[in-house]
């Protein structure tokens, strides 16, 4: 097994661990879960450098965009809550 396979398996593990933690209520559907998904997608995407697969590239890219939107919304929500408290 080479480095690209290992990186891909780490990404897969991040997806599975994040989802398992969410389903067992060890984490909430918040920034931690979003980061598990973001880094899972990034790692799988890195593995595609050597083991190209167009459908996997598409879903990982979409997953990264969705995760970045989630992080933006999370930070925006925190900023709004902080601003509201100051009023």
N, C-alpha and C positions, 0 to 999 in steps of 0.2 A: 504494500500500500504506500503510495507516495503522498507528498505534502498536500497536493490539491484534493485528494480523497479525504485526508484527515480534516482539512478545513471544511469541506462539504459536510462531513459527518458531524463536526462541531456545530455547524449551522443547523443541521437537522435536529441535533440534540437541543439546541436553544429553542427551536419551535416547540418541540415536544415537552420540554421541561416547563416552559412558560405556560403552555396550555394546561398541563397537569396541575401546576400551582394555582392557576386561575380556577379550574374546576373543583379543586379541593379547598378553595377559599383561603389559600395561604397568601395569595396576593389579590389585589383588586384590579379591575379593568382600568388601570391608570398608567402612569408613566413607566413603571417597572415592566408591565406586560407589553407595552409598546416597544420598549427597548429590547426585550427578548425577541420580538418579531423583527425589529429593524436589524439587529445584529445577526439573527438567523438568516435573513434574506441576503445580507451583505456577504456572509461567509459562503452561502451556497452559490451566490453570484461569482465570487472569487474562484470557486472550484470549476466554474464553467469556462474559465480561461483555457484550461487544458481539455476538459470534457464537455465540448460545446453541445448544447441542446436548446434549440430555439424556444420551444414552449416553456421550458424551465426559466430561461432568460426573461421571457415576457412576464411570467408570474412573479419572479423575484423582483424585477424592476417595478412592477405595479405595487408589490408589497412594500417596497422601500418608499415609494411616493406616498402611499396611504399612511405609513408609519410617520413620515415627516409631517404630514398634515395633522396627524394625531398629536405629535409633540408640539407643533405650533398652537393647536387649539388648547392643549393642556397649559402651555405657558401663557397664552392669551387669557384663559380663564383665571389663572392665578393673579395675573396683572390686574384684571378687572375686579377681582375680589379684594385685592390690596387697595386699589383706588377707591372702591366703595366704602371700605372701612375708614378711610381718611376723611370722607365727607362729613 
